[in-house]
Every structure is written in structure tokens, then in C-alpha cells.
Amino acid sequence: MRHVKIARYSYQGAIAFGIVDDDELVVLTSDPMFAGFDTTGDRVALGDVKLLAPVIPRSKIVAMQSSDAFVLRPNTAVVGPGDAIVLPAAAERVEVDGQLAIIIGKIAKNVTAADAVSRVFGYTVATVATAADLADRDATRAGAFDTFLPLGPIIETDFDDAATPLRGLINDEEFQAAEIGDDDSTPTEDTVAALVAFASSVFTLLPGDVILAGQMDTAAAVVDGDTVTMSIAGIGTLVNSVVRPA
């Protein structure tokens, strides 16, 4: 696969895909996951578009809890850069955690770890929100609320995981700092392969499915008015506000 950064964006009332080229987007004819990388010949300024969640899973989001345990999240939890994380009335404490999101690009069923990475389309940043006070008795509901999974800002098709910094801020205070690939708790290409292989042993993975690579035990609580910033070097920075409706 080509080594590119791909944006999904809104421009002049239409949703499109483009390849990031410095401060411009090279406009693609369609979703490159399904239609390849043919371009229209047009370019738009990156500053003139609204970036959207780079993928909306058509089938499922697999949120890993450990190497062999997971919960499923609905695609209605996904929002994009700049969108708000809405705190639900049913939860008193909501926590956020930055994670690497693995985007499946080809059908995968019972694939081996050696073949698993070839089924990956790319990677993006995930801010994973969880209703912490519900998690012990209902882990699925705790992560299923609308807006609880911001993704973005772009898809990187060939992510280098070698000691890559992952940082999380709530407002201006850092709460999460890790080096992806630097220790056993963060995903490397080997662990990405293992996660894809494991998930494919349970169910068929379809193009657009997302696997969240797992919590790093650094989640922090958010409240109304906060701003959450997650960044992974080589992929980008994802910023979302937090609101609790009156």
C-alpha cells in the first residue's frame, strides 16, 4: 500500500477524501479504502475544509480490554476532530484515554499474525471515553454512548511504531504520556498483528472495522467545559471539547 496520509472532510457542502500534501489536500475520486488512490486533479487548501472522522465503521468497533478480551462499541459513538464529547445524564464520572486505532482495509477471517498486518488499511488517533461509574456492571453500555469515540485527524497508512510518543492533555495538563512500542503495555507492529489475528478468530473483520489497541491505565476524568487533546507523533493531533447538556 502507498505510504500516505488520508483525510475525510467536508467542503462546500460535500464529503470527500483527500491525500494530505503539506497544507493542501489532493482530492480523491472516492473512498480510497474501496476505490484506490485515483485523483480528480483538484486540490483544496487544508485550512478551508472541516476534517471529519476519517472512518465510520460499517460493521463494528472492537475495543480491546486485554490481549484476549474486548467489548464492541457502536459506530454511532464515532465523532471527528472538533466535535464535542457529550456527557450523558446516566453517568456521573466519564474518563478518557488515548489509544491507537487500527483500521481494517481487507476482509480478515482466521488470519495468522504473519498475514494480519496486510489486512490493515491504516491507523488513526482515538480518544476513548468511558462512563467509569457504569463500567463494572455494564462494560458495553459504559462505552456505547453517542460521541464517546472521537477519531482523527487523518489516517496514516504506514505507521512507524518505534518509540512513537502518545500524549494526552486535558486543558493544558498532561495526563497521559507513553512511547508506543517502547514497552509491553503499548502496541507495536507485533502486537497489532496479534490483535488483528485474535479478533479475526472470533468474527470476520470487514473493511472499515476499527480495533482500539487497548487502554494504557492512564485514563483521567473529564467535566463540562474541558478540552481533550490526544496526539500520536506521525499521525496527528485530535482535539475535542467536553459538554454536559443542561
N, C-alpha and C positions, 0 to 999 in steps of 0.2 A: 504493500500500500504506500501511496505517496506520503511524505512527511509534511503535513500541512496543519494549519490552524483553521478551523471551520466555525463560522458564526451563523446562527439563525437569527433573523432580525426582521423588524417591521420598518417599512419605508414607503411613504406616500400611500398609506392605507393597505399595502400588500405585505405578505410574509414571504421572505425569500432566504436563500442560503448564499454565503459567500466565503471565499478564501481570504484570510487576513493577510494583507501585504502592507506592512508599516501602518500608515494612517488611512489606508483605503481598504475597501472590500472589492475583490474581483467577483462579479456576480455569476453564480452558477445557474444552470438551466433548471435544476430541480434538487431534491434532497440527494446529496452525494452517496448516502448510505445505500440507496436503491438505484440511482441513475448515473453514478460515476461523477467525474470531475469536469464534464463539458461546461464551458463558459459561454455567456451570451455576448461577450465582447465589451460589456459595460463595466464601469467602476462607479462606486459611490464612496463618499467620504465617511469614514467610521464615525466621526463626530455628528453626522447628520441622521444616523439611524438609532432606533431603540433596540438594544440587544434583548433577545428573548431567551428563555430556557433552551439550550442547544439541542435538546431532545425531549420529546414527550413519549414515554414508553407506551407502545401499543398493547403490550401484554402485561408486564409485571416489573416490580422493583424488588430486588432481593436484598434485604438489609441483614448483613451478617452480624451475628451476636458473638460468635466464636468461629473456630475453623470448621465446625460441623453443625452449627445451629444458626437459625435465621428466622426472621419474620418477613412477611410480604407487606409492602406498602402500596396503596393505590396510586394510579397515575394522577389522580386529582390532587395529590399532595404537592405536585411539582409546580413551582413558580420560577421566575427568572431573575436576572440581575435588576436591582432597584425595586423589586416588588416587596410587599410587606409580609412578614410572618405574623399571622393573626392569632392572638392568644384566645383559645376557646373558653367559654364560660365553665365547661366541665373540668378544667384543670386549674389548680392554684399555682403550681410550680412547673414551668416549662424550661427545659435545658437545651442547649445547642452544643454541637460537636462537629468539628470539621473533618471531612473524610474524602478520600479519593473515590470517585465514581467511575466504574468500568462500564463502558457502553458496548454491548454486543452488536456485531455487524453481520454475522452469518449464523445460520441455524446450527445449533450445537446440541447434540444428544449423546450422552455417554462418551464424550471426548476424553482422550488421555491428557495428562498435564503437558506432554510434549507437543500436542496439537492445539492446546487450548488458546494460546495467545493469538494464533492465526484466526480465531473466531472473534477477536476483539476489534471493534472499529476505532475506538479511541478512548480518551479519558477527559474528565472534567472535574471541577471542584463541587463538592456537595456541602451544604450546611444542613445538618440533620437535627431537626427539632423533635423533642420527645416530651410528652406530658409525664414528668417524673413521678408525680403522685399517683398515676394510674398504672405505671409500668409493671409493678409487682403482680397485680391481679389481672391485668389485661394488656400484655405487651403489644398486641396487634393494634388495639384501639389507641394506645398511647402514642403511636407514631402515624396514625392514619388520618389525622385532621387535615383539612384543606390548608395549603400554604406551608406545610411542615417539611417541605423538601426543596429549598432553593437549589438550582443547578446553574452553573455557568462559570465564567462568562462565555467561554468558547469550548470547542472540542479540540484537543491536541491528539493527532493520530499516532504519534510515535513518542510517547512519554519516556523520558530517561529518569529512572527512579533512583539513581545512585546518589544517596545522601542529599535528597532534594528537600529543602525547607518547606514545612507546612506551618502556617501561622494563623492564629485566631485572635481577634480583638473584639471586645465588647466596649463600644465607645472608643476611648483611647487606651484601654487597659488590656494588655495581652493576657490571655488565659490559656492559650494553647501554643506550644512550640515543640515541634518534633522534626526529625530528619527522616523522611521517607526512605526506607532501605537501609537505615543506619542501625537498626536493632530489630529484635524479634517481634516487636509489637506493631511495626509498621510494614505496609505491603511493599514487596519487591516484585520483580517480574516472576520469580519462582512462586511467590505466594499468590500473585494474581492468577497465574496458571492453575494453581491448586484450587483457588476459589471457583474459577470458571469450570474446571473439571468436576468439582464436587457438585455445584449447582446443576450441571448438565446430567449428573447421575440421578437427580431427583425428578427433574422435568425438562422438557425441551426448551432451550433458550432460543428466543426469536430476535431477529434484528430490531434494535431499539430498546431491548430489555436493558435494565441497569442493575448492576451489582454494586452495593455500597460495601467497601472493603473492610469495614469494621471500626468499632469505637476504639479510641485511644486512652480511655479512662481520664479524660481531661474536660469533660462536659461542665458547662457553667450555666447558671440560671440567668434568664433574661426577663425584663419587665417592660411595660409600656413606655415607649419613648427611646428605647435603646437602639443603637445601630450595631449590627453584626458584620464584621469584615473577616472573610476567610480567603487565604491566598496559598497557592501552591506554585513554587517557582517553576517556570517553564510552561505553566498552563494559564495562570492569571489570578485576578482578584475578584471576588464575589462580595457585593455589598447589599445588605437588606436591612430595612427598618423593622421595628417590632411595634405592634399596636394591639391594644385591648379595647374592643368596641365598648362604648358606654352601654 
